[in-house]
Each structure stands twice: as structure tokens, then as C-alpha cells.
Amino acid sequence: MYSTRTSKKMKTLHLVIILMAAGVLIMSSLQNVQAIPYMSPQDLYKQSDMVFYGQVISKQTGPGPDYYYYQVKVDTYFKNPQNSDSVTVAGHKPSDARAGYPQFEIGDKAIFYISKLEGINTISPFSTKAGEACDIHAFLGPAPIQGEPIARNPGVPLALLDENGSMVGLSLTNHPVFLTYDIVNNYPFSKNFTLEAFVKDQNDTSITFYKKQVLELGACESTGDALKWSFVPTKSGTYSLNVNIDGQFRLGYGFQVTDAHLSSNPNLQVVSSPLQQFKSGIAANDVKCEQGLQLVIRAEDSSPACVKSQTAQKLVERGWGMISTLALTNNTSENNCGQFYTVPENRSNSNEIPVLILKQNSTGCAKITFTENSLFNNTNDCMGCNSQLVKIAEIIRIGKYNYATGGSSYGISSSVDDTRMFKITSIPDVVDISKYPVGSNFTAIFIIKPLANATGFYDYSIEKMPCNDYPLAVGYNYDQVNSSDFSKALGLMQNHSCLRGGLYGISSVQVSGMSYVQMKLD
């Protein structure tokens, strides 16, 4: 009796042990199928005999019962290039229980990691279906490779379009603006990206549009034109667009919005009398006159008056007052330049600076207000000037810095002057600075037209606040602007402390006919 019970207990115990052992074996087998240790693209590149991107064009029975033969038409060899653009490789069938090997069908495009096993080119389990966005840097990192050409269009392009599909530099109120952004996954594995877009009204710093989206992209894939957002600006003014990817600033862009009603009906604008504007707090130089009238500033009390052009000239000759240079520039801007806006300042915390972008065969304008710093005296040296008449157009110089080193020191000069490749005019052409008291302002419009050979990148152009100059790109889009296109001296000039001197300084700068992009300095 005792032995029978003992025998039954032993059988039960043996059965439990067998089941537990079987469970361990099953779990171990499942883990072998699913668990593939992570390897970085750099490690995979090193351990592989060959790496390439291509498309499967045939699939046949392989060298053994567990394999297929794939014929792959190679688009790009990343490691160990062959003479032929067609390669035969062996890949495990799904019945192989040792690992989760990838399976491919005819027409699939993929990154193939190949190892030589017993003389046969064999697909690694890390091979994966992929898009066309990867290059050699996906495996070797972002550092430039010796002999590699400089890419003019790296990164991820943004397009800001109006309802007609044209690039937005000037938009209208109550008209949709479309934002498309092509995020590129330059990694040979799937990755999530968080995209954020902010549109801010620079007049009151309010955010008029915000969108956030998480995107999952496969290996070497891009969104193309699939990602498209829209917003409708309701107020005229200057707007800035900032794009962040994974919480990091990627691109900044500025554009102008004008009132659609006034744009189509410019005669609807009502102008108050000069005295009413002056008493309301508007500066005399900022007073607007009715169409056909000229703004004159009275010498006795600096009050404004709007008179006919012939009368204005007679008043000046009699010493009654002087013609406002701002009035001249306002008339010019309406006819030649369009609406002006202020470009944001440098972002010192992220080492970014704004670069002006001027299209070829176009016209860019700058409105600069100068402040008289000291009285003009013909007997003073005045840095070599012997006249009180300043030729305004000559203030703008465009060119590149010359950077030279010697031991532990370096020198920077603006020795490469390319101003001759632009046609630059100004309104007014000449200013008599002796007519302006210390602390008073005068404003000038600069009209800049690039000549046929002006395409390129320039370290300095229009002066900006508080000092230095805006870099300028002519004939390129904002997604083609990189710090490597400019001289090494640019970053040093933008970041050093400075002090403007001379008879007059700059109190404000605005531009039109040009866009800008925030560029990160190396």
C-alpha cells in the first residue's frame, strides 16, 4: 500500500519535472526566434563583408532546403563595391527556427548586409526593407569623408506655399498658407520623429499657428510631400516660422502678410491731416501725406506740412524747411519695394544668425534709419571726407571676409569686395548731413539688384543692428544655405563685441523683397 502510493507520487513528480523542462525548452526556443541583439549601423557595417542598397528582381530555390536565392539589382554599394550591378545572395526561409530572418519579395527595396558563409553571399538578419534616403553617412556618421563633394542641398527641405502653389515671401490676409516639410530618416532602421511648427506674429509676438505631430518612418524613408499643414493669417504684419524636430530647432523662415482688402483697393486708405497725425504722437518724419503731396519739415519748430512738390522746393530754397528724406523713401518703397519688415536678431544661445536670401533676377530693398551722432565740421578730419554731402548708395558694400592666421593670432579684413556684381541705387541719392542736428534721424532706401554673375554667398551686405552686416545668399533657396558656404571669419565677426562710430549711426533696419533663414554657425 505504501509502495503503491509512493510509486504514484513519484510518477506525478516525474511528469511535473518533464513538463517544466519542456516549458523551459519551448521558452528558450521562442527567445531564440525573437531576440536579436541590437547592433549599431556602424558595427553592422564593420562586421559585414558587403553592404548595398538594391531591389529584388528574382527569387528562386536556394542552395539548400532552408534558403532562397535572391537576385538583387544594386542601386548603391556602401561597402566592397562589385563590378556588376546585379548580385545573387542567399537568404533563410521563414521555416528556419534559429532566428527571425527577414523575407523579401520581388520588387522590394532594401539595405542588405552580406556575410560570406562557406563561399556564399548570405543575407544578415539585420537586413531590412528601406527607402532611398540613406547614404554612406548612415553607416559612418556625419563627419565629412575625404574627397566627398560638398552637398548644396542637405537636410530636410521646407516649403511655404500660397494657394497657387508658389513660394511665399508675401502673403495676403484671410488666404491660406500651406506648409510642407520633408522629414528624412537617414538611418537604416525605423525611427520616430516629433515635428513641431510655430508661426509667430512678430508685431505682438503672439503664436498664430502651432502644430505637433509624431511621425514613424521606416529605414531610409522620407515623408516627401505627404506632410502638409495649412493656416490662415488674419492680420497683416511680419511673421516668422520656426520648425523643431525632436525638440531641437531645425529651421527659421520669415515672410510678410499684407491686408488683402487694401492690396486690391489701395485707394481706400484714408490719411489724416499732417497736424492731426503730429498731435496724435506720430513723429514729423513719419507723417503720411495724401497722394501727390510732399512732406516738408518746418525749420522753426520741426512741425510737418504736406505741400505740392513745386511748393516744397521753393520752401527749401527760402530756408523755411527741408524735404523729409523719409517721405522720399516711403514713395520709393511703394513703387519699387513693397512692404518692409524687421529681420530677427542673432540667436546667441543657439549660435544662429539670420542670412538674407535674394533671388536671382529680383530686387531687394533695405530701409535704414540713421541717427546723427555729432556735428559736421569741414575742418575736422572726418575719416578723410571733405564734404558734407554723403553719397548714400556707397554705404552698402557686399563681399567676403579675408581670414588670415599667423602663429597664435589671426586677422580679418573685408578685402574681397563684390559690390560691382550688384546694381545699387538709393533714395535719396545724396544727403547733406550738415543740415541735421545731433540726435536727429534721416532715412534712406537702398534698392539692390543682382547682376547675372552675382549668384553666390557673401559674408557681408546690408548693415544690421546693433553692428556688423547680414550675410547674403543670392540665387539659392533657404534649404541650400549652410555655414560651410561662408568664410570662417563670418562666425568670428558675428560674435565679437563691436562699437559703431562716425558722424552717424544706425537706429533701425528693415528689408523687403528678400526672405531670410536662421543658419547655425559651425
Backbone torsions as a table, in degrees:
resi	resn	phi	psi	omega
1	MET	NA	-49.3	-179.9
2	TYR	-63.2	-43.5	-177.4
3	SER	-67.0	-34.6	179.5
4	THR	-66.4	-45.3	178.7
5	ARG	-62.6	-41.5	178.9
6	THR	-62.0	-40.8	180.0
7	SER	-62.4	-41.3	179.0
8	LYS	-65.2	-41.3	178.9
9	LYS	-63.1	-39.7	-179.1
10	MET	-66.3	-39.2	178.6
11	LYS	-63.9	-42.3	178.4
12	THR	-62.6	-43.0	179.4
13	LEU	-62.6	-43.6	178.4
14	HIS	-61.1	-39.2	-179.8
15	LEU	-64.9	-41.8	178.4
16	VAL	-62.5	-43.5	-179.9
17	ILE	-62.6	-42.2	180.0
18	ILE	-63.1	-44.8	179.7
19	LEU	-62.9	-42.0	178.8
20	MET	-62.7	-43.1	179.5
21	ALA	-62.8	-41.6	178.5
22	ALA	-62.7	-40.8	178.4
23	GLY	-60.9	-42.0	178.4
24	VAL	-62.0	-42.1	-179.9
25	LEU	-65.1	-40.5	-179.7
26	ILE	-65.0	-46.4	-179.7
27	MET	-62.3	-39.7	179.0
28	SER	-63.5	-39.8	179.2
29	SER	-65.2	-43.2	179.0
30	LEU	-62.6	-40.3	179.6
31	GLN	-63.8	-37.2	179.1
32	ASN	-64.7	-33.3	-178.9
33	VAL	-71.9	-43.4	-169.5
34	GLN	-91.8	-33.4	-169.8
35	ALA	-88.8	106.5	173.3
36	ILE	-111.7	120.2	-176.6
37	PRO	-61.9	142.4	180.0
38	TYR	-68.3	138.4	172.6
39	MET	-135.5	135.8	-179.6
40	SER	-71.6	158.0	176.2
41	PRO	-57.1	-34.3	178.4
42	GLN	-65.4	-42.5	178.9
43	ASP	-67.2	-41.0	178.7
44	LEU	-62.8	-38.9	179.4
45	TYR	-62.9	-43.1	-177.9
46	LYS	-66.5	-41.1	-173.4
47	GLN	-83.3	-13.8	-177.9
48	SER	-85.6	146.6	175.2
49	ASP	-79.3	-26.5	-178.7
50	MET	-154.5	140.7	176.7
51	VAL	-134.1	130.7	178.9
52	PHE	-154.6	163.7	174.5
53	TYR	-114.3	131.4	-178.3
54	GLY	-165.1	-177.2	-176.3
55	GLN	-120.8	134.6	178.7
56	VAL	-71.3	125.1	-179.6
57	ILE	-113.1	-13.9	173.7
58	SER	-156.9	155.9	-179.4
59	LYS	-141.6	121.2	-175.5
60	GLN	-136.2	171.8	176.1
61	THR	-62.4	138.3	-172.0
62	GLY	-91.4	-165.3	-176.5
63	PRO	-71.6	-10.4	178.7
64	GLY	-152.7	177.2	-177.0
65	PRO	-65.7	-18.8	-177.2
66	ASP	-99.4	8.3	-172.7
67	TYR	-128.7	152.6	165.0
68	TYR	-109.1	157.0	166.3
69	TYR	-105.2	125.2	175.6
70	TYR	-109.2	133.0	170.4
71	GLN	-98.8	122.2	-174.4
72	VAL	-119.4	127.8	172.8
73	LYS	-87.0	117.6	-172.4
74	VAL	-85.5	127.0	173.0
75	ASP	-88.9	-43.8	-176.6
76	THR	-142.6	126.4	170.4
77	TYR	-90.0	127.4	176.0
78	PHE	-99.8	-25.4	178.4
79	LYS	-148.6	136.2	178.0
80	ASN	55.8	63.9	-179.3
81	PRO	-63.6	145.0	179.2
82	GLN	-105.7	164.6	178.9
83	ASN	-71.4	-28.4	-178.2
84	SER	-95.2	150.0	175.2
85	ASP	-94.0	12.4	177.1
86	SER	-129.7	129.8	-176.0
87	VAL	-129.7	138.6	174.9
88	THR	-100.8	126.4	-179.0
89	VAL	-132.2	154.3	179.4
90	ALA	-103.9	139.4	178.7
91	GLY	-134.6	143.2	-179.3
92	HIS	-66.2	142.6	172.4
93	LYS	-75.5	162.8	-178.5
94	PRO	-67.0	-16.7	-179.9
95	SER	-72.8	-14.9	178.5
96	ASP	-66.4	123.1	-171.8
97	ALA	-93.4	-1.1	-175.4
98	ARG	-78.9	-26.4	-178.8
99	ALA	-161.7	161.9	179.1
100	GLY	-84.6	78.1	-176.2
101	TYR	-73.9	142.0	179.9
102	PRO	-69.9	150.0	179.5
103	GLN	-117.4	139.4	-177.0
104	PHE	-127.2	148.6	176.1
105	GLU	-118.4	165.7	179.5
106	ILE	-60.7	130.6	-178.8
107	GLY	101.7	-17.1	179.7
108	ASP	-69.1	140.4	173.0
109	LYS	-108.1	139.5	-172.2
110	ALA	-155.4	161.0	165.9
111	ILE	-90.3	122.3	-178.0
112	PHE	-109.7	120.9	169.4
113	TYR	-97.6	122.7	-172.4
114	ILE	-118.6	133.2	173.1
115	SER	-120.3	144.5	179.6
116	LYS	-87.1	110.3	179.7
117	LEU	-118.1	113.8	-178.8
118	GLU	52.8	40.6	175.8
119	GLY	82.6	1.9	-176.8
120	ILE	-113.0	132.0	174.9
121	ASN	-69.7	113.3	-172.2
122	THR	-117.9	136.7	-178.4
123	ILE	-73.1	130.1	175.9
124	SER	-74.3	150.0	177.5
125	PRO	-64.5	-12.2	178.9
126	PHE	-87.2	-6.2	175.8
127	SER	-61.5	145.7	-172.7
128	THR	-150.6	150.5	173.2
129	LYS	-63.3	142.7	-172.2
130	ALA	-154.2	161.3	172.8
131	GLY	-87.7	-162.7	-172.8
132	GLU	-104.5	11.4	-169.5
133	ALA	-85.6	-8.4	-175.3
134	CYS	-85.9	148.3	171.4
135	ASP	-131.3	-171.2	-175.8
136	ILE	-60.7	-26.3	-179.5
137	HIS	-69.5	-17.4	175.4
138	ALA	-64.3	-21.8	-177.6
139	PHE	-110.9	-27.4	-175.5
140	LEU	-108.5	-2.2	-179.9
141	GLY	92.1	173.8	-171.5
142	PRO	-79.6	-11.9	-176.1
143	ALA	-60.4	139.4	179.7
144	PRO	-62.6	146.2	-179.3
145	ILE	-102.4	139.3	-177.5
146	GLN	-56.3	129.6	179.7
147	GLY	85.7	-4.4	-178.9
148	GLU	-77.1	132.4	178.7
149	PRO	-69.0	150.5	177.8
150	ILE	-74.7	124.8	-179.9
151	ALA	-75.4	133.3	178.4
152	ARG	-91.3	-11.0	-177.2
153	ASN	-136.2	59.2	179.8
154	PRO	-83.8	176.6	171.7
155	GLY	81.3	-156.5	-172.2
156	VAL	-122.2	114.3	-173.1
157	PRO	-77.6	143.2	174.5
158	LEU	-110.3	145.4	173.4
159	ALA	-130.9	129.1	176.3
160	LEU	-114.8	110.8	-169.3
161	LEU	-120.3	151.3	172.8
162	ASP	-90.6	-174.8	-174.5
163	GLU	-68.4	-13.7	177.2
164	ASN	-94.5	0.3	-179.9
165	GLY	84.5	10.8	178.9
166	SER	-91.1	151.4	177.6
167	MET	-61.9	137.3	-176.7
168	VAL	-89.1	121.6	166.8
169	GLY	-121.5	-31.6	178.1
170	LEU	-138.8	118.5	-178.7
171	SER	-115.4	172.5	-179.1
172	LEU	-115.5	149.0	177.2
173	THR	-63.2	148.2	177.4
174	ASN	62.1	21.1	173.8
175	HIS	-118.6	137.1	-176.0
176	PRO	-68.7	143.4	172.3
177	VAL	-117.1	131.7	-175.4
178	PHE	-108.7	130.3	179.2
179	LEU	-110.2	122.1	172.3
180	THR	-119.7	142.4	-178.2
181	TYR	-140.9	124.3	-177.9
182	ASP	-98.4	97.5	176.1
183	ILE	-81.3	129.6	-178.4
184	VAL	-110.8	124.8	173.7
185	ASN	-92.1	97.1	-178.2
186	ASN	-91.0	40.3	177.4
187	TYR	-124.4	141.7	-179.8
188	PRO	-81.6	38.4	174.2
189	PHE	-156.1	161.9	-179.1
190	SER	-66.5	146.9	-176.9
191	LYS	-153.8	144.2	175.1
192	ASN	-94.2	142.1	176.9
193	PHE	-128.2	137.1	175.3
194	THR	-105.9	115.0	-177.9
195	LEU	-104.4	131.0	175.9
196	GLU	-127.6	136.4	177.1
197	ALA	-128.0	130.4	178.5
198	PHE	-120.5	132.0	169.2
199	VAL	-115.6	122.6	-175.0
200	LYS	-120.1	134.9	172.7
201	ASP	-80.4	113.1	-175.0
202	GLN	-71.9	-14.3	179.5
203	ASN	-69.9	-39.3	179.9
204	ASP	-127.3	9.8	177.7
205	THR	59.5	16.3	178.6
206	SER	-79.4	148.3	177.6
207	ILE	-88.1	115.7	-177.0
208	THR	-94.6	-15.2	178.2
209	PHE	-153.5	136.3	175.7
210	TYR	-145.2	133.9	178.9
211	LYS	-143.9	137.6	178.0
212	LYS	-132.9	134.8	-178.5
213	GLN	-149.2	137.7	175.9
214	VAL	-98.5	125.5	-176.8
215	LEU	-117.7	133.5	175.8
216	GLU	-104.6	118.0	-180.0
217	LEU	-114.9	138.0	175.7
218	GLY	-72.7	177.0	-178.7
219	ALA	-56.2	128.6	174.3
220	CYS	57.4	29.3	179.7
221	GLU	-101.8	163.0	174.4
222	SER	-136.9	160.9	-179.9
223	THR	-77.7	-20.0	-177.1
224	GLY	60.6	-136.4	178.5
225	ASP	-97.5	16.2	-178.1
226	ALA	-72.3	-29.2	-178.7
227	LEU	-89.5	112.3	-176.0
228	LYS	-143.8	119.1	176.5
229	TRP	-115.4	159.5	178.1
230	SER	-139.8	151.6	173.8
231	PHE	-148.8	160.7	-176.6
232	VAL	-123.2	107.8	176.3
233	PRO	-70.5	133.8	-177.6
234	THR	-105.5	-10.6	-179.4
235	LYS	-124.5	146.8	175.4
236	SER	-76.8	155.4	179.6
237	GLY	147.6	-170.0	179.4
238	THR	-99.2	131.3	-178.3
239	TYR	-122.3	149.0	174.8
240	SER	-124.5	141.4	177.9
241	LEU	-114.9	126.2	175.1
242	ASN	-119.0	137.8	178.9
243	VAL	-120.5	127.0	175.5
244	ASN	-113.0	141.6	172.8
245	ILE	-124.7	122.4	-176.9
246	ASP	54.6	39.8	175.8
247	GLY	80.8	-0.5	-178.7
248	GLN	-109.6	134.3	178.6
249	PHE	-60.8	132.5	-178.7
250	ARG	-116.5	-38.1	-174.5
251	LEU	-158.4	142.0	174.2
252	GLY	-124.0	146.2	-176.2
253	TYR	-150.2	139.3	179.8
254	GLY	-115.8	143.9	177.1
255	PHE	-150.0	164.1	-174.2
256	GLN	-112.6	142.7	175.8
257	VAL	-122.3	126.4	178.1
258	THR	-112.2	158.9	-179.0
259	ASP	-68.8	118.6	-176.8
260	ALA	-63.7	-34.4	-178.4
261	HIS	-67.3	-46.6	180.0
262	LEU	-72.5	-30.2	-180.0
263	SER	-63.4	-38.1	179.7
264	SER	-88.5	-16.1	-179.8
265	ASN	-134.5	67.2	-173.9
266	PRO	-61.5	-22.9	-177.5
267	ASN	-77.1	-3.6	-179.1
268	LEU	-78.6	-11.0	-178.4
269	GLN	-69.9	130.6	-178.6
270	VAL	-104.0	128.1	-177.6
271	VAL	-110.4	125.6	176.8
272	SER	-73.4	167.9	179.1
273	SER	-66.9	155.8	179.5
274	PRO	-56.2	-40.9	-178.1
275	LEU	-67.1	-40.4	177.6
276	GLN	-62.3	-42.6	178.8
277	GLN	-64.6	-42.3	-177.8
278	PHE	-64.6	-43.6	-179.7
279	LYS	-70.0	-24.0	179.1
280	SER	-78.5	-3.0	177.6
281	GLY	108.4	-2.3	178.2
282	ILE	-74.4	131.1	179.3
283	ALA	-61.4	148.4	-176.5
284	ALA	-55.8	-41.3	-179.4
285	ASN	-69.4	-17.5	-178.4
286	ASP	-96.8	-1.3	180.0
287	VAL	-65.4	138.0	179.6
288	LYS	-102.9	140.1	179.7
289	CYS	-106.1	157.0	173.0
290	GLU	-61.9	156.5	-179.0
291	GLN	-57.3	131.5	178.7
292	GLY	95.0	-6.0	-179.7
293	LEU	-108.1	155.7	-176.4
294	GLN	-114.8	136.2	179.0
295	LEU	-82.3	127.5	177.5
296	VAL	-125.1	137.2	179.2
297	ILE	-101.9	121.0	-177.8
298	ARG	-69.1	132.8	-175.9
299	ALA	-67.9	-33.9	-173.1
300	GLU	-68.1	-46.6	-174.8
301	ASP	-130.7	10.1	178.5
302	SER	59.1	26.2	177.2
303	SER	-85.2	154.3	-177.3
304	PRO	-91.5	154.0	173.4
305	ALA	-147.4	144.7	178.9
306	CYS	-111.9	118.2	-176.0
307	VAL	-135.8	169.2	175.3
308	LYS	-67.8	156.8	-174.9
309	SER	-59.5	-41.1	-179.3
310	GLN	-64.6	-40.2	178.8
311	THR	-65.9	-40.1	-179.6
312	ALA	-58.8	-42.1	-178.8
313	GLN	-66.0	-38.4	178.9
314	LYS	-66.6	-39.6	179.7
315	LEU	-63.8	-37.8	179.0
316	VAL	-66.6	-42.9	-179.1
317	GLU	-63.1	-32.6	-179.6
318	ARG	-83.6	-4.3	-179.9
319	GLY	80.6	12.3	-179.6
320	TRP	-68.8	-35.4	-178.3
321	GLY	-172.1	-167.8	178.8
322	MET	-137.3	150.4	-179.5
323	ILE	-72.0	134.0	179.8
324	SER	-71.8	124.1	176.3
325	THR	-66.7	-29.0	178.7
326	LEU	-66.1	-36.7	177.6
327	ALA	-63.1	-41.6	176.7
328	LEU	-60.6	-44.0	-177.6
329	THR	-70.1	-33.7	178.0
330	ASN	-64.1	-42.9	177.6
331	ASN	-62.5	-40.3	179.0
332	THR	-64.5	-42.7	-176.7
333	SER	-64.2	-36.1	178.8
334	GLU	-65.3	-36.4	-175.0
335	ASN	-86.7	-28.9	-171.5
336	ASN	-120.4	-27.1	-165.2
337	CYS	-117.4	-27.3	-175.0
338	GLY	82.3	-162.4	-174.5
339	GLN	-80.1	137.8	-179.8
340	PHE	-93.2	155.6	174.7
341	TYR	-145.5	163.2	-178.9
342	THR	-96.7	127.9	177.9
343	VAL	-79.4	136.6	179.7
344	PRO	-59.7	158.1	179.5
345	GLU	-78.9	174.5	176.3
346	ASN	-58.5	147.7	173.2
347	ARG	-102.1	90.0	-173.6
348	SER	-66.3	-29.4	-177.8
349	ASN	-70.2	-25.7	178.9
350	SER	-115.5	8.7	177.0
351	ASN	56.8	46.5	179.5
352	GLU	-119.3	145.1	178.4
353	ILE	-131.2	150.3	176.3
354	PRO	-79.1	136.0	176.1
355	VAL	-114.8	125.1	177.4
356	LEU	-73.1	143.1	-179.1
357	ILE	-123.8	120.3	-178.4
358	LEU	-120.6	123.5	180.0
359	LYS	-73.5	149.6	175.0
360	GLN	-67.3	150.3	-178.0
361	ASN	60.2	33.8	178.1
362	SER	-132.4	177.7	179.9
363	THR	-124.7	129.0	174.6
364	GLY	-112.2	150.2	-178.8
365	CYS	-131.2	151.3	174.3
366	ALA	-132.3	132.5	175.2
367	LYS	-110.0	113.5	-175.9
368	ILE	-119.2	128.2	174.9
369	THR	-101.8	126.5	-178.5
370	PHE	-105.8	148.3	176.7
371	THR	-116.5	130.5	179.5
372	GLU	-70.0	119.9	-178.1
373	ASN	-90.3	-33.1	-177.0
374	SER	-152.7	159.7	179.4
375	LEU	-68.8	141.1	177.0
376	PHE	-78.2	135.4	178.9
377	ASN	-137.7	116.0	-176.9
378	ASN	-59.4	-22.1	-176.4
379	THR	-83.9	-13.8	178.8
380	ASN	-77.7	159.3	179.3
381	ASP	-63.9	-45.0	175.6
382	CYS	54.0	39.6	177.8
383	MET	54.6	35.4	175.5
384	GLY	93.2	-4.5	-178.6
385	CYS	-85.3	139.3	-177.9
386	ASN	-117.8	10.6	-177.1
387	SER	-135.6	150.2	176.7
388	GLN	-82.9	-6.2	-179.7
389	LEU	-90.2	121.6	-179.6
390	VAL	-104.9	122.8	174.4
391	LYS	-78.1	104.5	-169.3
392	ILE	-62.6	-41.5	-175.5
393	ALA	-60.0	-25.8	-177.4
394	GLU	-77.2	-6.9	178.4
395	ILE	-68.1	-35.6	-178.6
396	ILE	-80.8	122.2	173.5
397	ARG	-124.4	140.5	-178.0
398	ILE	-126.8	129.8	179.9
399	GLY	179.0	-158.5	-175.8
400	LYS	-126.3	150.5	177.1
401	TYR	-81.1	150.2	172.5
402	ASN	-106.0	122.6	-176.9
403	TYR	-111.0	122.8	-179.1
404	ALA	-132.6	141.4	179.5
405	THR	-118.9	152.9	175.7
406	GLY	-153.1	102.9	-175.8
407	GLY	68.2	-123.9	-179.0
408	SER	-94.9	4.5	-177.8
409	SER	-115.2	164.5	176.3
410	TYR	-142.9	160.4	178.3
411	GLY	-133.3	146.6	-179.4
412	ILE	-128.9	132.8	175.9
413	SER	-143.2	154.2	178.3
414	SER	-93.8	60.6	-171.3
415	SER	-83.3	-17.4	-179.5
416	VAL	-98.6	93.9	-176.1
417	ASP	-97.8	113.1	-178.5
418	ASP	-108.1	20.3	-177.7
419	THR	-57.9	-29.4	-178.0
420	ARG	-62.9	-17.8	-179.5
421	MET	-86.4	8.4	178.5
422	PHE	-131.0	149.2	170.3
423	LYS	-99.5	113.3	-176.3
424	ILE	-119.2	122.0	174.6
425	THR	-122.9	166.1	-178.8
426	SER	-142.3	155.2	172.8
427	ILE	-128.3	115.0	-0.9
428	PRO	-75.4	166.3	178.9
429	ASP	-74.4	-37.5	-177.3
430	VAL	-135.5	142.1	175.2
431	VAL	-123.3	132.1	176.0
432	ASP	-91.4	97.3	-173.3
433	ILE	-72.0	-12.7	178.0
434	SER	-72.1	-13.3	-178.8
435	LYS	-86.9	-4.2	-175.3
436	TYR	-109.8	126.3	176.9
437	PRO	-72.2	161.7	178.5
438	VAL	-59.9	133.6	-179.6
439	GLY	92.8	-13.2	178.8
440	SER	-82.2	164.0	-175.6
441	ASN	-117.4	152.8	165.2
442	PHE	-139.9	148.0	-173.5
443	THR	-120.7	143.1	179.4
444	ALA	-134.2	147.3	174.0
445	ILE	-104.8	130.7	176.1
446	PHE	-110.4	126.6	179.6
447	ILE	-109.0	118.6	-171.3
448	ILE	-118.3	120.1	178.5
449	LYS	-122.3	118.6	178.4
450	PRO	-73.0	138.3	174.6
451	LEU	-79.2	176.8	-172.7
452	ALA	-61.5	-30.1	-176.4
453	ASN	-98.0	17.3	-173.2
454	ALA	-89.5	-3.7	-179.9
455	THR	-57.3	128.1	-179.6
456	GLY	158.6	-169.8	-177.5
457	PHE	-119.8	134.2	-174.7
458	TYR	-127.9	134.1	-177.2
459	ASP	-71.4	-31.1	-178.0
460	TYR	-139.3	148.2	178.0
461	SER	-152.9	-103.1	-178.4
462	ILE	-76.4	134.8	177.5
463	GLU	-65.3	149.1	-178.9
464	LYS	-133.3	170.1	178.4
465	MET	-88.7	144.3	-5.8
466	PRO	-81.6	-18.0	177.2
467	CYS	-163.5	-177.4	-174.3
468	ASN	71.8	-164.9	-174.7
469	ASP	-137.1	160.6	175.4
470	TYR	-78.8	131.3	166.8
471	PRO	-64.5	155.3	-174.2
472	LEU	-136.0	133.3	173.2
473	ALA	-115.8	124.7	-178.4
474	VAL	-113.5	125.3	176.0
475	GLY	84.4	12.5	179.3
476	TYR	-126.5	153.9	174.4
477	ASN	-85.4	166.7	-176.5
478	TYR	-64.2	-26.1	179.9
479	ASP	-83.5	3.9	178.2
480	GLN	-110.2	9.8	-176.0
481	VAL	-101.6	120.7	-179.7
482	ASN	-133.2	152.7	-179.7
483	SER	-62.6	-25.4	179.2
484	SER	-68.1	-14.3	178.4
485	ASP	-78.6	-12.7	-177.4
486	PHE	-111.3	168.8	-177.8
487	SER	-75.1	159.5	178.5
488	LYS	-61.4	-26.5	-177.2
489	ALA	-70.1	-20.1	-175.9
490	LEU	-58.2	-48.6	-179.4
491	GLY	-62.7	-37.9	179.8
492	LEU	-67.0	-39.5	-179.9
493	MET	-70.1	-35.5	-177.7
494	GLN	-73.9	-26.5	-172.7
495	ASN	-100.8	-11.0	-177.6
496	HIS	-83.2	156.7	177.4
497	SER	-72.8	151.2	-175.7
498	CYS	-150.3	164.5	-179.5
499	LEU	-147.2	121.1	177.7
500	ARG	-84.7	139.8	176.9
501	GLY	-129.5	-165.2	178.4
502	GLY	101.2	-175.8	-176.8
503	LEU	-68.6	-31.4	-178.2
504	TYR	-140.4	149.9	177.8
505	GLY	-122.2	-179.5	-177.7
506	ILE	-104.4	130.5	178.3
507	SER	-110.9	-19.9	175.2
508	SER	-160.6	149.6	178.4
509	VAL	-137.7	130.0	173.6
510	GLN	-133.8	155.3	-179.5
511	VAL	-131.0	162.4	171.7
512	SER	-150.2	162.6	-179.0
513	GLY	72.7	3.0	179.0
514	MET	-134.2	145.4	170.7
515	SER	-101.5	-175.6	178.0
516	TYR	-148.3	161.8	174.8
517	VAL	-138.6	141.8	175.9
518	GLN	-81.0	119.3	-176.6
519	MET	-111.2	132.0	177.6
520	LYS	-83.6	127.2	178.9
521	LEU	-78.8	142.6	177.1
522	ASP	-71.7	NA	NA
